[in-house]
Structures are given as C-alpha cells and as structure tokens.
C-alpha cells in the first residue's frame, strides 16, 4: 500500500504546523482518522470540535509511536507493507528533508518491529529536470547509511526495490533521455549495495501514449529498464461500469505488454475519491465535489480487486493507506457523520465518513477488505465481485 507519512502537528519538532492536515487557506483533508488506538500522549488536539463540543484529535508521523500504530494495524489485518512516498522536491529543502528522514526512520523501525516490508518511492511531481541528480544523491546517501540492509526492506528479482513515480506523464519537465540518465545514475550508485530493481509509477495510458501520458514513443526505452510497471488508475473511472471497462481496455492489454517487456505488472486499486476541502482551500469552490467517487461501502474497491485478480495479477498496489487528503485512505477512519467536526472548520467544508453511502461500518472496515484482498492474492484465488465480508 502507498504510505504518505506526511502529516505533522505544531508541537512535533518539524516546525511545519498542521502539515498536510491544512493547506492553502483551509483544510487539506476530506476524511479523518479514528484516533481511538493512539496513545493519549501522541494525540494532537485541533481547534475543530464536534456538534457536542468534543475536540477533534489528529496525529503526527514525526512520532514513532504513531507510525507503530499504523504498522500494528498492517500486521493485525494481514497487510504486507508499504511504499513510502518520498517527494523529490523535499530533497532540496533541508528542514523538509530532515522531517522526511525522520519519517523514513520511523517506518523502518516499525516495519522491523511488526514483520512488515517497506520500500522507497520517489515521487518526481513538481521536480525540475535540472534537479533530478538530487534523487541519485539522496538514494546513494540512504544506501550508505544502511537503509537497504534492513531485513524489512523489500527486495524483488534479487535486488532492493526502488520505485520512481511520475515517469512518462504528459506535461512533465523532463524527457525520456533525462529519465534514462536518472536510472543510469541510480543503478550506478546501487551497484556497491547489491544492485537495484526499478519499479515505475506510470500514467494509466502509458501503453497507448494518450490522455494522461506523453505521446513521445522514446519513453518505450525507459519501460524496458523497469522490473515492475504500475500505472496510476486513481480518478480514471468512478463506478463499476468504468472499472470493468478499464479492465478490458487497459489492464488486460497492459499485462500482455508488460510481459512482452519482461516486466511484472502491478495494478493500482483504490476505495473511492474526495478532494473537496483542499480544492476550496485553493480558492476553487466551484470545482469542489465532496465524495466525488463514492466508496459504496467497499463495493467499488472490491470490484477492482476482483477484476485485477481475475486477470491473473500477481501483485497489487493499494492507493492509499493514509491518504485522507484525496479520500483514498484505507486505515481506520471516522465511521459516523455525528462524530465529524462542525465547529472550527471553514464555511462550506464537509467530511466524508464511512456512513456516507448509507452503510453503518466499523472504522476498520477497509483494513478488513485490504486484508481479504491480500489473502486472496497470496492464495491465488480469483474472488467474485461480491464483497467477501458482510457490511
């Protein structure tokens, strides 16, 4: 599962305020975590309050105890582990880099403590081509510091796995040739530490080179360098019919194309989508749609799992474990609208709780479903599109 690990509180030492809980001129999240399992000392009291006046508490990923709770959940529900998002732009800002390094250390410790795996995923979003060497320098430093010697660090095809997200998207600042140079540099600095297997986070339409993908055929040279291809499907469809069409027109031919390249194929599955509050905070209220892709009590997520495993997928990427900003989070979430804050929030803001689509669900519902997806994947089963657990 993808893991952002980017949430901060004002007193956590990172000096980033309510980092990623807020943004722009207001809130940056559409969903809120269920905080019941977090130690009282690690809870951050916000200015938000529920209808009965109770303060809303949040967490900081700078705190090891917080990340330990997340990995306890992964162990409890049978999830394999996470890809830690490492946004490349942070590499250029020393205070931000220090904070991201601290989260990485927390993830390594928690993964080792709970028998889970992790690997680094550099997200190139917003990075200029002139700054691409910073990625190679950072990866070299992390290996020198012993990151890939961790028993919890994910290996694939005999080498540590390193993911690069953002290759081949249209409108990006760097060319296929510059991407190849980046891979060359990363391979060079990885050689003393056991080599590297590359995973690429690609546009959904990488193969057809249209819509979200660059039309440049030279990206094909980059694809041949990757051991794992993982096209980004979030937002590419919003209901079962769209998921089924995506399976027929994208996933099935993608898998054949990946095999022809000698690569493994890792479909992305997501539970729903909602990014209305951050859009309002960016001063575009006319574009804000709360619960824009309804979860339908888990049925939307499970349809994608069934489709992916039905095509023979040998691995899945869950988007995301903790992404409450875009409403794709799968960890324990606020289940009941009555528990959502109504005071101390910007006018017009609203939250998506697990009862938004008419179901009364426990806060851990999506962890249960992710665990069922993991079990089906490991068993080689091809589950039906019906939910494996009763809501």
KAFENWO-V628477 format. One record per residue. N is the residue number from 1. PSI is psi in whole degrees, 0 to 359 (* if undefined). OMEGA is omega as a letter, one per 20 degrees, with the letter a starting at -180 (* if undefined). Layout:
# KAFENWO-V628477
N:PSI:OMEGA
N:PSI:OMEGA
This chain:
# KAFENWO-V628477
1:145:r
2:143:a
3:114:a
4:310:r
5:30:a
6:15:a
7:135:a
8:160:r
9:156:a
10:331:a
11:22:a
12:2:r
13:347:a
14:344:r
15:40:r
16:16:r
17:222:r
18:58:a
19:123:r
20:351:r
21:324:r
22:164:r
23:155:a
24:236:a
25:16:a
26:210:a
27:148:r
28:9:a
29:147:r
30:348:r
31:162:a
32:147:a
33:153:r
34:118:a
35:7:a
36:328:a
37:354:a
38:139:r
39:143:a
40:324:a
41:341:a
42:4:r
43:136:r
44:118:a
45:122:r
46:177:r
47:356:r
48:146:r
49:150:r
50:176:a
51:330:r
52:14:r
53:6:r
54:135:r
55:146:r
56:128:a
57:150:a
58:185:a
59:165:r
60:132:r
61:353:r
62:341:a
63:124:a
64:321:a
65:326:r
66:311:a
67:327:r
68:321:r
69:315:r
70:316:a
71:334:r
72:317:r
73:315:r
74:316:r
75:316:a
76:322:a
77:7:r
78:28:r
79:141:a
80:317:a
81:200:a
82:157:r
83:116:a
84:119:r
85:126:r
86:96:a
87:122:a
88:332:r
89:332:r
90:339:a
91:340:a
92:358:a
93:103:a
94:314:r
95:321:r
96:318:r
97:320:r
98:318:r
99:318:r
100:325:r
101:323:r
102:318:r
103:318:r
104:318:r
105:321:r
106:318:r
107:315:r
108:312:a
109:313:a
110:321:r
111:317:r
112:320:a
113:330:a
114:12:r
115:30:r
116:171:r
117:162:r
118:158:r
119:164:a
120:136:r
121:107:r
122:125:r
123:118:a
124:4:a
125:126:r
126:352:a
127:134:r
128:152:a
129:327:a
130:340:a
131:3:a
132:325:r
133:340:r
134:331:r
135:313:r
136:317:a
137:319:a
138:315:a
139:322:r
140:316:r
141:315:a
142:320:r
143:318:r
144:326:r
145:358:r
146:16:a
147:311:a
148:356:r
149:351:r
150:136:r
151:345:r
152:353:a
153:130:a
154:132:r
155:149:r
156:135:a
157:34:r
158:2:a
159:160:r
160:141:a
161:134:r
162:125:a
163:141:r
164:115:a
165:132:r
166:15:r
167:132:r
168:5:r
169:146:r
170:146:r
171:5:r
172:163:a
173:348:a
174:153:a
175:169:r
176:320:r
177:320:r
178:325:r
179:319:r
180:320:r
181:323:r
182:313:r
183:321:r
184:314:a
185:318:r
186:320:r
187:320:a
188:312:a
189:346:r
190:339:a
191:317:a
192:349:a
193:21:r
194:13:r
195:192:a
196:145:r
197:128:a
198:137:r
199:135:a
200:127:r
201:108:a
202:163:r
203:154:a
204:326:a
205:40:r
206:323:a
207:320:a
208:351:r
209:47:r
210:183:a
211:253:a
212:357:a
213:153:r
214:144:r
215:356:a
216:116:a
217:344:a
218:344:r
219:340:r
220:327:r
221:325:r
222:317:a
223:327:a
224:350:r
225:353:a
226:140:r
227:336:a
228:131:r
229:130:a
230:90:a
231:143:a
232:116:a
233:350:a
234:128:r
235:359:a
236:347:r
237:164:a
238:6:r
239:179:a
240:319:r
241:319:r
242:321:r
243:320:r
244:319:r
245:319:r
246:321:r
247:311:a
248:319:a
249:343:a
250:300:a
251:310:a
252:311:r
253:331:r
254:315:a
255:318:r
256:319:r
257:320:r
258:316:r
259:321:r
260:332:r
261:355:a
262:21:a
263:158:r
264:156:a
265:129:a
266:93:r
267:149:r
268:133:r
269:144:a
270:153:a
271:337:a
272:190:a
273:139:r
274:121:a
275:35:a
276:318:a
277:318:r
278:329:r
279:320:r
280:319:r
281:337:r
282:9:r
283:38:r
284:58:a
285:333:a
286:342:a
287:358:a
288:121:r
289:110:r
290:136:r
291:49:a
292:329:r
293:96:a
294:145:r
295:336:a
296:44:r
297:21:r
298:350:a
299:325:r
300:314:r
301:312:a
302:330:r
303:318:r
304:319:r
305:313:r
306:317:r
307:314:a
308:313:a
309:331:r
310:337:r
311:358:r
312:19:r
313:137:r
314:359:r
315:155:r
316:147:r
317:116:r
318:122:r
319:112:i
320:172:r
321:314:a
322:17:a
323:83:r
324:348:r
325:315:a
326:11:r
327:29:r
328:9:a
329:146:a
330:353:a
331:191:a
332:124:a
333:158:r
334:120:a
335:337:a
336:131:r
337:331:r
338:341:r
339:354:a
340:147:a
341:142:r
342:349:r
343:149:r
344:22:r
345:154:a
346:148:r
347:135:r
348:344:a
349:150:r
350:161:a
351:148:r
352:119:r
353:170:a
354:348:r
355:11:a
356:331:a
357:23:r
358:11:r
359:143:r
360:109:a
361:149:r
362:159:a
363:336:a
364:14:a
365:315:a
366:337:r
367:320:r
368:314:a
369:320:r
370:323:r
371:320:r
372:323:r
373:318:r
374:316:a
375:318:r
376:319:r
377:313:a
378:330:a
379:345:a
380:12:a
381:154:r
382:88:a
383:155:r
384:172:r
385:354:r
386:143:r
387:137:a
388:347:a
389:145:r
390:134:r
391:*:*
